[in-house]
Amino acid sequence: MSTCATVSRDLGEPISGTAATATTWLLLEQPGPWGADALVSSHLDPALGRALHAAARDTGVRVALIRRPGRHADFGAPPLRQVFAAHTVPGRAWLRSATTHDPRQLLDVDFAALGGGDHRTFDSALHGGPHTGDPLALVCTNGKRDRCCALLGRPLAAALAASGVRGAWEVTHLGGHRFSPTLLVLPYGYAYGRAEAQAVKEVLHGVREGRIVVDGCRGCSAWDRPGQAAELAVRSATGEDAAEALSVVRTTGGAPRWEVTVAHRDGRHWQVVVEQGTSLPPRPESCGASVLGSPARMDVVAVRELAGTARMG
C-alpha cells in the first residue's frame, strides 16, 4: 500500500530547543521571575542551576522550571516545591511526581538512567511515585527569553487555570516561540503551537483517553525534527490517534532530506520522506524581532506503507 502526501511541518526549531531529543522532562517548581536562561537567572540558586545543566547534558533529560499561573511577585523560596519527571518514549511513557523542601535533592537522581526511562532514582531521592492527577498542560511564559511567550502564553495559562484545568502550569522555554502560545502536554510529550484554551481542553481530554489530537500539534519531544514530522504525517494519513501506537525506529540521510521509518505497535511500518524547506515569505521569527527571517521547516513529501508489514492480532 502506498500513500503519498505533501505536508508542511513549519517547525522552526526542535521542540527541545537543541539538536538533541528530549526523551525525559524534569520539572521543578520555582515561583518568581525568570531570566532568559532561567535555571541560572531566576531565584533558584544559580550554582544549583549550573549543576542541573551539567547533570542533564547528553542524557536525554531536559530540566525546566514551572510555576502556577498568576502573578509572580517574589515572596521568597516556597517551603515545599512540586517536582515532576516524565518519560515520553511511546510504549514506555510515564509521569512521576514528588515534593521537596530542598531542590538540591534533584542532584541525587541518576540523570542517565532517567533519560533512558528508569525512574527508580527519582523515586528514591525524592520519595516520588506515579502521578495520579490530571495530565500536565505546560504553557511557555518565559518572556525574558522571548516576549511572545509572556504576551501570549500568560493569558492562555491564566485562562486554563481559571476554567478549572488543574494540570495547568507555566514553564520555561520550550522552543518554537514564534508559534506562541506554545504548550507541552505530559505524559506523552506532544507540543502544540498557537494554542487556544478550548483547543487545549480538547487535547487534554484526548490525553486522558490515551489519544493524541493532531490539529496544531508540532510533534513528540522524544523524536528529532524529521521524526516529529514523519510520525505526525503517518497519524494524518492513517487516522491513528492512540497515544503510544507509533514509534520512529530509523532515520537515514541528513539535511536537507531524510528517510524516516515509522512503526506501528501492530507490526505495520511506513517510510516517510522529509525534506527541509524554507518558510516564505520572510517573516519575523519572534515578537521582538526587527529583522525578517526565513526559518527552516519540515516538508513531508511522501508516506509509503512498506510491503510485508501486517497488522497483528
C-alpha positions as CSV (number, residue, x, y, z in Angstrom):
1,M,0.0,0.0,0.0
2,S,1.4,3.4,-0.9
3,T,0.2,6.8,0.3
4,C,1.7,10.0,-0.9
5,A,1.3,13.3,0.7
6,T,2.8,16.7,0.9
7,V,2.6,18.1,4.5
8,S,4.4,21.2,5.7
9,R,5.5,20.9,9.3
10,D,6.7,24.5,9.8
11,L,8.5,23.6,13.0
12,G,11.1,26.4,13.1
13,E,13.3,24.6,15.6
14,P,13.3,21.4,17.5
15,I,10.8,21.2,20.4
16,S,13.7,20.6,22.8
17,G,15.4,23.8,21.6
18,T,18.6,21.9,20.7
19,A,19.7,19.4,18.1
20,A,19.2,16.7,20.7
21,T,16.0,14.9,21.6
22,A,14.3,15.3,25.0
23,T,13.2,11.9,26.0
24,T,12.6,12.8,29.6
25,W,11.4,16.1,31.2
26,L,12.4,17.0,34.8
27,L,10.3,19.9,36.1
28,L,11.0,21.9,39.3
29,E,8.6,24.4,40.8
30,Q,10.3,27.8,41.1
31,P,8.0,30.8,41.6
32,G,9.1,34.4,41.0
33,P,10.6,36.0,37.9
34,W,12.6,34.0,35.3
35,G,15.5,35.3,33.2
36,A,16.4,34.3,29.7
37,D,18.3,31.2,31.0
38,A,16.0,30.5,33.8
39,L,18.0,27.8,35.6
40,V,20.7,30.3,36.3
41,S,18.8,33.6,36.2
42,S,15.8,33.1,38.5
43,H,15.5,32.9,42.3
44,L,16.8,29.3,42.1
45,D,20.3,29.1,43.4
46,P,22.4,29.7,40.3
47,A,25.0,27.1,41.5
48,L,22.3,24.5,41.6
49,G,21.0,25.6,38.2
50,R,24.5,25.2,36.7
51,A,24.8,21.8,38.4
52,L,21.5,20.7,36.9
53,H,22.6,21.8,33.4
54,A,25.7,19.8,33.8
55,A,24.0,16.7,35.1
56,A,21.5,16.7,32.3
57,R,24.0,17.1,29.5
58,D,23.9,14.3,26.9
59,T,21.4,12.2,28.9
60,G,18.2,13.0,27.0
61,V,16.8,14.8,30.1
62,R,15.5,18.4,29.7
63,V,15.3,20.3,33.0
64,A,12.7,23.1,33.1
65,L,11.2,25.3,35.8
66,I,7.5,25.6,36.4
67,R,5.2,27.9,38.4
68,R,1.5,28.2,38.9
69,P,-0.3,30.7,36.6
70,G,-0.9,34.2,38.1
71,R,1.2,37.0,39.5
72,H,4.9,36.2,40.1
73,A,5.9,38.6,42.8
74,D,8.8,37.3,44.9
75,F,7.6,36.0,48.2
76,G,10.7,34.1,48.9
77,A,11.5,30.4,48.4
78,P,8.4,28.2,48.7
79,P,8.6,25.8,51.7
80,L,7.6,22.9,49.6
81,R,8.2,22.5,45.8
82,Q,6.4,20.4,43.3
83,V,8.6,18.2,41.1
84,F,7.6,16.1,38.1
85,A,9.5,13.7,35.8
86,A,8.1,12.4,32.6
87,H,9.4,9.9,30.1
88,T,7.9,10.4,26.6
89,V,9.1,7.4,24.5
90,P,6.0,5.6,23.2
91,G,5.4,2.3,24.8
92,R,7.4,3.3,27.9
93,A,5.8,6.7,28.7
94,W,5.3,7.6,32.4
95,L,4.7,10.6,34.6
96,R,6.0,10.7,38.2
97,S,5.6,13.3,40.9
98,A,7.2,14.3,44.2
99,T,7.6,17.3,46.5
100,T,10.8,18.5,48.1
101,H,11.9,21.1,50.7
102,D,15.4,21.1,49.2
103,P,15.7,21.2,45.4
104,R,19.4,20.1,45.7
105,Q,17.9,16.6,46.1
106,L,17.5,16.6,42.4
107,L,21.2,16.1,42.1
108,D,20.8,12.7,43.7
109,V,18.9,11.5,40.7
110,D,20.8,9.4,38.1
111,F,20.2,11.5,35.0
112,A,21.5,9.0,32.5
113,A,19.1,6.4,33.9
114,L,16.2,8.9,33.9
115,G,16.8,9.8,30.3
116,G,16.7,6.1,29.5
117,G,13.3,5.7,31.2
118,D,14.4,4.4,34.6
119,H,12.7,6.4,37.3
120,R,13.9,4.5,40.3
121,T,16.5,7.0,41.5
122,F,13.9,9.8,41.1
123,D,11.6,7.9,43.3
124,S,14.3,7.1,45.9
125,A,15.8,10.6,46.0
126,L,12.6,12.5,46.2
127,H,10.1,9.8,47.6
128,G,8.3,10.1,44.2
129,G,5.6,7.9,42.8
130,P,3.1,7.7,39.9
131,H,1.3,11.0,39.2
132,T,-2.3,10.4,39.9
133,G,-3.7,13.8,38.9
134,D,-4.7,15.3,35.6
135,P,-2.3,15.5,32.6
136,L,0.0,18.4,32.7
137,A,-0.5,21.4,30.4
138,L,2.7,23.3,30.4
139,V,2.5,26.8,28.7
140,C,5.7,28.6,27.9
141,T,5.6,32.0,29.6
142,N,9.4,32.7,29.6
143,G,9.1,36.3,28.5
144,K,12.7,37.2,29.1
145,R,13.7,34.5,26.5
146,D,11.1,35.8,24.1
147,R,8.4,38.3,24.8
148,C,5.9,36.4,22.7
149,C,5.8,33.8,25.5
150,A,4.7,36.4,28.1
151,L,2.3,38.4,25.8
152,L,0.5,35.3,24.5
153,G,1.4,32.5,26.9
154,R,0.5,34.0,30.2
155,P,-3.1,34.8,29.2
156,L,-3.5,31.2,28.0
157,A,-2.1,29.8,31.2
158,A,-4.4,32.1,33.2
159,A,-7.4,31.1,31.2
160,L,-6.8,27.4,31.6
161,A,-6.3,27.8,35.4
162,A,-9.5,30.0,35.7
163,S,-11.5,27.4,33.8
164,G,-10.5,24.6,36.2
165,V,-7.7,22.9,34.4
166,R,-5.9,21.5,37.4
167,G,-2.8,20.4,35.5
168,A,-2.0,23.9,34.1
169,W,1.5,25.3,34.8
170,E,3.7,27.9,33.4
171,V,7.0,26.6,32.1
172,T,10.3,28.0,31.0
173,H,11.5,28.0,27.3
174,L,10.1,25.1,25.2
175,G,11.4,26.2,21.8
176,G,9.5,27.5,18.8
177,H,8.4,30.7,20.4
178,R,7.3,32.2,17.1
179,F,4.4,29.7,17.4
180,S,3.4,31.2,20.7
181,P,1.5,30.4,22.8
182,T,3.3,27.1,22.9
183,L,2.3,24.2,25.0
184,L,3.8,20.8,26.1
185,V,1.4,18.1,27.3
186,L,2.6,15.3,29.6
187,P,2.9,12.4,30.0
188,Y,3.1,11.8,26.2
189,G,5.3,14.8,25.4
190,Y,3.4,16.3,22.4
191,A,3.9,20.0,21.8
192,Y,1.3,22.4,20.3
193,G,1.6,25.9,18.8
194,R,-0.7,28.9,18.6
195,A,-2.8,27.2,21.2
196,E,-6.2,28.4,22.4
197,A,-7.9,27.5,25.6
198,Q,-10.7,25.5,24.2
199,A,-8.4,23.6,21.9
200,V,-6.1,22.8,24.8
201,K,-9.1,21.4,26.7
202,E,-9.8,19.1,23.8
203,V,-6.1,18.0,23.7
204,L,-6.2,17.2,27.4
205,H,-9.5,15.3,27.1
206,G,-7.8,13.2,24.4
207,V,-4.8,12.6,26.6
208,R,-7.0,11.3,29.4
209,E,-8.4,8.8,27.0
210,G,-4.9,7.9,25.6
211,R,-5.4,9.8,22.3
212,I,-3.4,12.5,20.5
213,V,-5.1,15.4,18.8
214,V,-3.1,16.2,15.7
215,D,-4.6,19.7,15.0
216,G,-2.0,22.3,16.0
217,C,0.5,19.6,17.0
218,R,4.2,20.2,16.5
219,G,5.3,16.6,17.4
220,C,6.6,14.5,20.2
221,S,9.7,15.6,22.1
222,A,11.0,12.0,22.0
223,W,12.0,12.4,18.3
224,D,14.2,14.7,16.4
225,R,12.7,17.2,13.9
226,P,12.4,14.8,10.9
227,G,11.0,12.2,13.2
228,Q,8.4,14.6,14.6
229,A,7.2,15.5,11.1
230,A,7.2,11.9,9.9
231,E,5.2,10.5,12.9
232,L,2.6,13.2,12.6
233,A,2.3,12.6,8.8
234,V,1.6,8.9,9.5
235,R,-1.1,9.9,12.0
236,S,-2.7,12.2,9.5
237,A,-2.5,9.6,6.7
238,T,-4.0,6.7,8.7
239,G,-6.2,8.5,11.2
240,E,-4.3,6.8,14.1
241,D,-4.8,8.7,17.3
242,A,-3.7,6.2,20.0
243,A,-1.0,8.0,22.0
244,E,1.6,5.2,22.1
245,A,0.8,3.4,18.8
246,L,3.6,4.8,16.7
247,S,7.4,5.0,17.1
248,V,10.2,6.3,15.0
249,V,12.6,3.4,14.5
250,R,15.1,4.6,11.9
251,T,16.2,7.8,10.3
252,T,18.7,7.9,7.4
253,G,20.1,10.8,5.4
254,G,20.7,14.3,6.5
255,A,19.7,17.9,5.8
256,P,18.0,18.7,3.5
257,R,16.4,15.2,3.0
258,W,15.7,12.3,5.4
259,E,14.0,8.9,5.1
260,V,12.3,8.0,8.3
261,T,10.8,4.7,9.2
262,V,7.7,4.8,11.5
263,A,6.5,1.6,13.1
264,H,3.0,0.8,14.5
265,R,2.8,-1.5,17.5
266,D,0.6,-3.8,15.4
267,G,3.6,-4.6,13.1
268,R,3.0,-2.1,10.2
269,H,5.8,0.1,9.0
270,W,5.9,3.3,6.9
271,Q,8.7,5.0,5.1
272,V,8.4,8.8,5.2
273,V,10.4,11.2,3.1
274,V,11.1,14.5,4.8
275,E,12.7,17.5,3.2
276,Q,13.9,20.7,4.8
277,G,12.4,23.7,3.2
278,T,12.3,27.5,3.8
279,S,9.3,29.4,5.2
280,L,8.3,32.1,2.7
281,P,7.6,34.9,2.5
282,P,10.2,36.2,5.1
283,R,8.6,36.9,8.5
284,P,9.6,38.0,12.0
285,E,10.8,35.0,14.0
286,S,9.5,36.3,17.3
287,C,7.5,39.2,18.7
288,G,10.6,41.2,19.4
289,A,12.4,40.6,16.1
290,S,13.1,43.7,13.9
291,V,14.7,41.7,11.1
292,L,12.7,39.3,8.8
293,G,13.9,35.8,8.6
294,S,13.2,32.6,6.6
295,P,13.1,29.9,9.2
296,A,13.5,26.2,8.2
297,R,10.5,23.9,8.0
298,M,10.0,20.2,7.6
299,D,8.1,19.2,4.5
300,V,6.8,15.6,4.3
301,V,6.8,14.7,0.6
302,A,5.9,11.0,0.7
303,V,4.3,8.5,3.0
304,R,4.5,4.9,1.9
305,E,3.4,1.8,3.8
306,L,6.1,-0.9,3.4
307,A,5.2,-4.2,1.8
308,G,5.3,-7.3,4.0
309,T,4.2,-5.5,7.2
310,A,0.9,-6.5,8.5
311,R,-1.5,-5.9,11.4
312,M,-1.1,-8.3,14.3
313,G,-3.9,-9.6,16.5
